[in-house]
């Protein structure tokens, strides 16, 4: 395992990221109305709020009525549909006062057709054989490709990122399609931006080279696809945990995966988490919070959102009480307080029902957690093939102490889950 050379921010190690879709969050879709949700998000236990792009959206070749967040027409401004620049600055202050952090989406690979650079710096863009601007991919016809062979673009883009840090005091960036931009650019950006303040950097990518000097975390797409396949009956519990282990074994030390059951792309284009995972949603949510890495909640998941949100048009989230909120709250608090979940190693626990039962442990010093998931439609009674696991544990969902022994069978209901926390409990 290689060692990452990034100076990772210590505060991110035990936090949950929450992705904010401002457009769909409230009736008005404004920053001011979103502020009303801050106490609820604090109670939910999330630590880092990731805002999808807050910049103005291009009008030329716009998709839908409102366009894609990812079609940026000005890197140094706020989308007027959301409010003003001062509104956003005030929002960051309020979030910080609640003890949470802020990162914003950064789209460095392309801009809108009517970005002012097309006139001020046309040499920043890739051209076709006729000398015209062109999309990065044929289906991305609402945006045009930036040309990173131009070193002046590097300095300009880094300057725009620095502007947001200095002017709004954000704590980092989620960088869209980061692997489409040269890794050397991101290395330079991290070096320059860290001169202002320590940052948390998340790359939408699976490329490990991004973790060496530039990013703290990358996407765990293989885990997501494997979870989808479990719910579809294509693979079993043993397959899933082995896929997860293979991914973590190859990850550079001190870096982290982003683990998730949904995000804005998955929700809109592949289906909501409920639509894809069905009855497996709860145990697989537990998995994303207890494997090594950083867990993610997408807007509306805590309200049990069961539908796809429109991407280019208004489609307000229905806020309601839901059991998922209580599950997330329990998991965010466990992630915060127990060092065994702070990206320490994990070990697979063998059972005599490997196709149905997924079990593993996380250990950090004297702190230990066992996670047991029943990924089948039937109640399972099974034995553990374990060593050094016996002892007194707290079942965090039942809130009771249990005596665990490898010599006694465990029974878990269909699609059930147990999270057992071991400390020096006094009888």
C-alpha positions as CSV (number, residue, x, y, z in Angstrom):
1,X,0.0,0.0,0.0
2,X,1.5,3.4,-1.0
3,X,1.3,6.3,1.3
4,X,-0.5,9.5,0.3
5,X,1.5,12.6,0.4
6,X,-1.5,14.9,1.0
7,X,-1.6,16.7,4.3
8,X,-5.1,15.4,5.2
9,X,-7.4,17.6,7.3
10,X,-7.8,15.9,10.7
11,X,-11.4,17.1,11.1
12,X,-12.8,15.0,8.2
13,X,-11.9,11.6,9.6
14,X,-15.1,11.0,11.6
15,X,-17.6,13.1,9.7
16,X,-20.5,12.4,7.3
17,X,-20.9,14.4,4.1
18,X,-24.4,15.7,3.1
19,X,-25.0,16.7,-0.5
20,X,-27.2,19.7,-0.8
21,X,-29.4,20.1,-3.9
22,X,-30.4,23.7,-3.4
23,X,-32.8,23.8,-6.4
24,X,-34.9,21.0,-5.1
25,X,-34.5,21.6,-1.4
26,X,-37.3,24.1,-0.8
27,X,-40.2,25.7,-2.7
28,X,-38.1,28.8,-3.5
29,X,-34.9,27.0,-3.9
30,X,-33.0,29.8,-2.3
31,X,-30.2,30.0,0.2
32,X,-32.3,31.9,2.7
33,X,-35.0,29.3,2.8
34,X,-32.5,26.5,3.0
35,X,-31.1,28.0,6.2
36,X,-34.3,26.9,8.0
37,X,-33.1,23.3,7.6
38,X,-29.7,23.9,9.3
39,X,-30.9,23.0,12.8
40,X,-32.4,19.7,11.4
41,X,-29.2,18.9,9.6
42,X,-27.2,19.5,12.8
43,X,-29.5,17.2,14.7
44,X,-29.1,14.6,11.9
45,X,-25.4,14.6,12.7
46,X,-23.9,15.4,9.4
47,X,-20.5,17.2,9.5
48,X,-19.7,18.5,6.0
49,X,-22.3,20.1,3.7
50,X,-21.4,19.7,0.0
51,X,-23.3,22.2,-2.1
52,X,-23.9,21.3,-5.8
53,X,-22.6,24.1,-8.0
54,X,-23.8,27.5,-6.8
55,X,-22.6,29.4,-9.9
56,X,-24.8,31.0,-12.6
57,X,-25.9,28.6,-15.3
58,X,-25.4,29.1,-19.0
59,X,-28.4,30.0,-21.2
60,X,-27.0,29.0,-24.6
61,X,-27.9,25.3,-25.4
62,X,-29.5,25.0,-21.9
63,X,-31.1,21.7,-21.1
64,X,-34.6,21.8,-19.6
65,X,-36.1,24.9,-18.2
66,X,-33.4,25.6,-15.5
67,X,-30.3,24.0,-17.0
68,X,-27.6,21.9,-15.5
69,X,-25.9,23.0,-12.4
70,X,-22.7,21.8,-14.1
71,X,-22.9,24.4,-17.0
72,X,-21.1,27.3,-15.3
73,X,-21.2,30.7,-16.9
74,X,-19.2,32.6,-14.2
75,X,-16.9,31.0,-11.6
76,X,-16.9,34.2,-9.4
77,X,-20.7,34.6,-8.9
78,X,-23.7,33.1,-7.4
79,X,-26.7,31.7,-9.4
80,X,-29.3,34.5,-8.9
81,X,-32.0,31.9,-8.5
82,X,-30.3,31.0,-5.2
83,X,-29.8,34.5,-3.9
84,X,-26.9,36.8,-3.6
85,X,-23.2,36.4,-2.9
86,X,-23.7,37.9,0.6
87,X,-26.5,35.3,1.2
88,X,-23.9,32.6,0.6
89,X,-21.3,34.2,2.8
90,X,-23.8,34.5,5.6
91,X,-24.8,30.9,5.1
92,X,-21.2,29.7,5.5
93,X,-20.9,31.7,8.8
94,X,-24.1,30.1,10.2
95,X,-22.9,26.6,9.2
96,X,-19.6,27.1,10.9
97,X,-21.3,28.4,14.0
98,X,-23.1,25.1,14.2
99,X,-19.8,23.2,14.0
100,X,-20.2,22.0,10.5
101,X,-18.0,22.5,7.4
102,X,-18.8,23.6,3.8
103,X,-17.4,22.4,0.5
104,X,-18.7,23.5,-2.9
105,X,-18.8,21.7,-6.2
106,X,-16.2,22.8,-8.7
107,X,-16.5,22.1,-12.4
108,X,-13.0,22.5,-13.8
109,X,-13.3,20.5,-17.0
110,X,-15.8,22.6,-19.0
111,X,-18.0,25.7,-18.9
112,X,-21.2,27.0,-20.4
113,X,-21.2,28.2,-24.0
114,X,-21.8,31.7,-22.8
115,X,-19.1,31.8,-20.1
116,X,-17.3,35.2,-20.4
117,X,-14.0,33.3,-21.0
118,X,-15.3,32.5,-24.5
119,X,-14.8,36.2,-25.3
120,X,-12.1,37.1,-22.9
121,X,-9.9,34.0,-23.2
122,X,-11.0,31.9,-26.2
123,X,-7.6,30.2,-26.1
124,X,-8.7,28.5,-22.9
125,X,-11.0,26.2,-24.9
126,X,-10.5,23.1,-27.0
127,X,-11.5,23.6,-30.7
128,X,-12.7,21.3,-33.4
129,X,-11.1,21.1,-36.9
130,X,-13.1,24.3,-38.0
131,X,-11.8,26.2,-35.0
132,X,-15.1,26.1,-33.1
133,X,-15.7,25.4,-29.4
134,X,-16.8,21.8,-28.8
135,X,-18.4,19.7,-26.0
136,X,-16.2,17.3,-24.0
137,X,-18.6,14.5,-25.2
138,X,-21.4,14.5,-27.8
139,X,-24.2,14.2,-25.2
140,X,-22.8,17.1,-23.2
141,X,-24.0,19.6,-25.7
142,X,-24.8,22.3,-23.1
143,X,-21.1,22.7,-22.2
144,X,-17.7,23.2,-23.9
145,X,-14.4,21.7,-23.2
146,X,-11.5,23.6,-21.5
147,X,-8.0,23.1,-22.8
148,X,-5.5,22.4,-20.1
149,X,-2.6,22.5,-22.5
150,X,-2.8,26.2,-21.9
151,X,-0.8,27.0,-18.7
152,X,-2.6,30.4,-18.3
153,X,-5.8,28.4,-17.7
154,X,-4.2,26.7,-14.8
155,X,-3.4,29.9,-13.0
156,X,-6.8,31.4,-13.8
157,X,-8.7,28.4,-12.6
158,X,-6.7,28.2,-9.4
159,X,-7.3,31.9,-8.8
160,X,-11.0,31.4,-9.1
161,X,-10.9,28.6,-6.5
162,X,-8.8,30.7,-4.2
163,X,-11.4,33.6,-4.6
164,X,-14.1,31.4,-3.0
165,X,-11.8,30.4,-0.1
166,X,-10.8,33.9,0.7
167,X,-14.2,35.6,0.1
168,X,-16.5,33.0,1.6
169,X,-14.3,30.9,3.9
170,X,-15.4,27.6,2.5
171,X,-13.5,24.5,3.7
172,X,-12.8,22.7,0.4
173,X,-14.2,21.4,-2.9
174,X,-15.9,18.5,-4.5
175,X,-14.4,18.4,-7.9
176,X,-16.6,17.2,-10.8
177,X,-15.2,14.6,-13.2
178,X,-11.7,15.2,-11.7
179,X,-10.0,12.6,-13.9
180,X,-10.9,14.6,-17.1
181,X,-8.5,17.3,-15.9
182,X,-4.7,16.7,-15.6
183,X,-3.7,15.3,-12.3
184,X,-0.7,17.7,-12.3
185,X,-3.2,20.6,-12.3
186,X,-4.9,19.3,-9.2
187,X,-1.5,18.8,-7.5
188,X,-0.6,22.4,-8.2
189,X,-4.1,23.6,-7.1
190,X,-3.9,21.8,-3.7
191,X,-0.4,23.2,-3.1
192,X,-1.5,26.8,-3.9
193,X,-4.8,26.7,-2.1
194,X,-3.4,25.2,1.1
195,X,-1.4,28.4,1.5
196,X,-4.8,30.1,2.4
197,X,-6.1,27.4,4.8
198,X,-6.2,23.6,5.3
199,X,-8.8,22.1,2.9
200,X,-10.8,18.9,2.3
201,X,-10.8,17.8,-1.3
202,X,-13.1,15.2,-2.8
203,X,-12.7,14.0,-6.4
204,X,-15.5,12.5,-8.4
205,X,-13.2,9.8,-9.8
206,X,-11.9,6.3,-9.1
207,X,-8.3,7.2,-10.1
208,X,-5.8,6.6,-7.3
209,X,-3.2,8.9,-8.6
210,X,-5.4,11.8,-7.6
211,X,-4.9,10.9,-4.0
212,X,-1.1,11.2,-4.0
213,X,-0.8,15.0,-3.8
214,X,-4.2,16.5,-4.5
215,X,-7.3,14.8,-2.9
216,X,-8.4,13.4,0.4
217,X,-11.1,11.1,-1.0
218,X,-12.4,9.6,-4.2
219,X,-15.6,7.8,-5.2
220,X,-16.2,4.1,-4.3
221,X,-18.2,3.4,-7.5
222,X,-17.4,-0.3,-7.3
223,X,-19.1,-0.6,-3.9
224,X,-22.2,1.1,-5.2
225,X,-22.4,-1.1,-8.3
226,X,-21.9,-4.2,-6.1
227,X,-24.7,-3.1,-3.7
228,X,-27.0,-2.6,-6.7
229,X,-26.1,-6.1,-7.8
230,X,-26.8,-7.6,-4.4
231,X,-30.3,-6.1,-4.5
232,X,-30.8,-7.4,-8.0
233,X,-29.9,-10.9,-6.9
234,X,-26.8,-11.0,-9.2
235,X,-24.2,-11.4,-6.4
236,X,-24.3,-12.5,-2.8
237,X,-23.0,-11.3,0.6
238,X,-19.7,-13.1,0.1
239,X,-19.1,-11.5,-3.3
240,X,-19.9,-8.0,-1.9
241,X,-17.5,-8.0,1.0
242,X,-14.7,-9.4,-1.1
243,X,-15.3,-6.6,-3.7
244,X,-15.1,-4.1,-0.8
245,X,-12.0,-5.6,0.6
246,X,-10.2,-5.7,-2.8
247,X,-10.9,-2.0,-3.2
248,X,-9.6,-1.0,0.3
249,X,-6.5,-3.1,0.0
250,X,-5.4,-1.1,-3.0
251,X,-6.2,2.3,-1.6
252,X,-3.2,4.6,-0.7
253,X,-2.7,4.8,3.0
254,X,-4.3,7.8,4.8
255,X,-6.8,8.4,2.0
256,X,-10.5,7.5,2.0
257,X,-13.3,6.3,-0.2
258,X,-16.6,8.2,-0.4
259,X,-19.2,5.4,0.3
260,X,-22.8,6.1,-0.8
261,X,-26.1,4.5,-1.7
262,X,-27.1,7.6,-3.8
263,X,-26.0,11.0,-5.1
264,X,-27.5,13.5,-7.6
265,X,-26.4,11.5,-10.7
266,X,-27.5,8.1,-9.4
267,X,-30.8,9.5,-8.2
268,X,-31.8,11.3,-11.4
269,X,-30.4,8.8,-14.0
270,X,-30.3,5.4,-12.3
271,X,-33.1,5.7,-9.8
272,X,-33.5,6.6,-6.1
273,X,-31.8,4.4,-3.5
274,X,-35.2,2.9,-2.7
275,X,-35.8,2.2,-6.4
276,X,-32.5,0.4,-6.8
277,X,-31.9,-1.2,-3.4
278,X,-35.5,-1.9,-2.4
279,X,-35.6,-3.8,0.9
280,X,-31.8,-3.9,1.1
281,X,-31.6,-0.2,1.6
282,X,-31.3,-0.2,5.4
283,X,-28.6,-2.9,5.8
284,X,-26.6,-1.5,2.9
285,X,-26.9,2.0,4.4
286,X,-25.3,0.6,7.6
287,X,-22.6,-0.9,5.4
288,X,-21.7,2.5,3.8
289,X,-21.3,4.0,7.3
290,X,-19.3,1.2,8.9
291,X,-16.8,0.3,6.1
292,X,-13.6,2.4,6.0
293,X,-14.3,5.7,4.3
294,X,-16.5,8.7,4.4
295,X,-20.3,8.2,4.3
296,X,-22.6,10.3,2.1
297,X,-26.2,11.3,2.4
298,X,-27.9,12.9,-0.6
299,X,-30.7,15.5,-0.2
300,X,-34.0,13.8,0.7
301,X,-32.6,10.4,1.6
302,X,-33.3,11.1,5.3
303,X,-36.9,11.7,4.4
304,X,-37.1,8.3,2.6
305,X,-37.3,9.9,-0.8
306,X,-38.4,7.1,-3.2
307,X,-38.4,8.9,-6.5
308,X,-36.0,10.3,-9.1
309,X,-35.6,14.1,-8.9
310,X,-35.6,16.0,-12.1
311,X,-32.1,17.2,-13.1
312,X,-32.8,20.2,-15.4
313,X,-36.2,21.4,-13.9
314,X,-37.8,22.2,-10.6
315,X,-38.8,19.2,-8.6
316,X,-39.1,19.9,-4.9
317,X,-38.2,17.3,-2.3
318,X,-41.1,16.1,-0.1
319,X,-40.0,16.5,3.5
320,X,-41.6,14.1,5.9
321,X,-40.8,12.0,9.0
322,X,-39.2,8.7,8.0
323,X,-37.3,5.9,9.8
324,X,-34.3,6.6,7.6
325,X,-33.7,9.8,9.5
326,X,-33.4,7.9,12.8
327,X,-31.1,5.4,11.2
328,X,-28.8,8.1,9.7
329,X,-28.8,9.9,13.1
330,X,-27.7,6.8,14.9
331,X,-25.0,6.0,12.3
332,X,-23.6,9.6,12.1
333,X,-23.2,9.7,15.9
334,X,-21.5,6.3,15.9
335,X,-19.1,7.4,13.2
336,X,-18.3,10.6,15.2
337,X,-17.6,9.1,18.5
338,X,-16.0,5.7,17.9
339,X,-12.3,5.7,16.7
340,X,-12.8,2.2,15.3
341,X,-14.7,3.8,12.5
342,X,-12.1,6.5,11.8
343,X,-10.8,4.8,8.7
344,X,-9.0,2.0,10.6
345,X,-8.5,-1.4,9.0
346,X,-11.3,-3.9,8.8
347,X,-11.3,-7.6,9.0
348,X,-13.9,-10.0,7.5
349,X,-15.5,-12.3,10.0
350,X,-16.3,-15.8,8.6
351,X,-19.6,-17.5,9.3
352,X,-21.2,-20.8,8.2
353,X,-23.6,-18.8,6.0
354,X,-21.3,-16.8,3.8
355,X,-23.7,-16.3,0.9
356,X,-26.3,-14.6,3.2
357,X,-24.4,-13.1,6.1
358,X,-21.9,-10.3,5.7
359,X,-19.8,-9.7,8.8
360,X,-16.7,-7.8,9.6
361,X,-15.0,-6.0,12.5
362,X,-13.3,-2.6,12.9
363,X,-10.7,-2.1,15.5
364,X,-8.7,0.9,16.8
365,X,-6.8,0.3,20.0
366,X,-9.3,-0.8,22.6
367,X,-12.3,0.2,20.5
368,X,-13.9,-2.5,18.5
369,X,-17.1,-2.8,16.4
370,X,-18.7,-5.8,14.8
371,X,-21.1,-5.4,11.9
372,X,-23.4,-8.2,10.9
373,X,-25.8,-7.9,7.9
374,X,-28.3,-10.5,6.7
375,X,-28.5,-9.9,3.0
376,X,-31.2,-12.4,2.3
377,X,-35.0,-12.6,2.3
378,X,-35.0,-15.2,5.1
379,X,-34.2,-15.3,8.8
380,X,-30.8,-16.7,9.3
381,X,-29.4,-18.7,12.2
382,X,-25.6,-19.1,12.0
383,X,-22.3,-19.6,13.7
384,X,-19.2,-17.4,13.6
385,X,-15.8,-18.8,12.8
386,X,-14.0,-16.3,15.0
387,X,-11.1,-15.7,17.4
388,X,-10.8,-13.0,20.0
389,X,-14.3,-11.7,19.5
390,X,-15.9,-13.0,22.6
391,X,-17.0,-10.5,25.2
392,X,-19.5,-7.9,26.2
393,X,-20.9,-5.7,23.5
394,X,-23.5,-3.0,23.2
395,X,-26.1,-3.4,20.5
396,X,-26.4,0.2,19.3
397,X,-29.8,-0.2,17.7
398,X,-31.4,-2.2,20.6
399,X,-29.4,-0.1,23.1
400,X,-28.6,-3.1,25.3
401,X,-25.6,-5.1,26.4
402,X,-25.1,-8.6,25.1
403,X,-22.6,-11.4,25.8
404,X,-21.2,-12.5,22.5
405,X,-19.7,-15.9,22.1
406,X,-18.5,-17.6,18.9
407,X,-19.8,-20.9,20.4
408,X,-23.4,-19.7,20.4
409,X,-25.5,-19.3,17.2
410,X,-26.8,-15.8,16.3
411,X,-30.2,-15.3,14.7
412,X,-31.0,-12.3,12.5
413,X,-34.3,-11.5,10.8
414,X,-34.6,-11.2,7.0
415,X,-32.6,-8.2,5.8
416,X,-31.8,-7.4,9.4
417,X,-28.6,-6.0,10.8
418,X,-26.6,-5.8,14.1
419,X,-23.9,-3.3,15.0
420,X,-22.1,-4.4,18.2
421,X,-19.8,-2.0,20.0
422,X,-17.2,-3.3,22.4
423,X,-15.8,-1.1,25.2
424,X,-14.8,-1.7,28.8
425,X,-18.4,-2.2,30.0
426,X,-18.9,-2.6,33.7
427,X,-21.6,-5.0,34.8
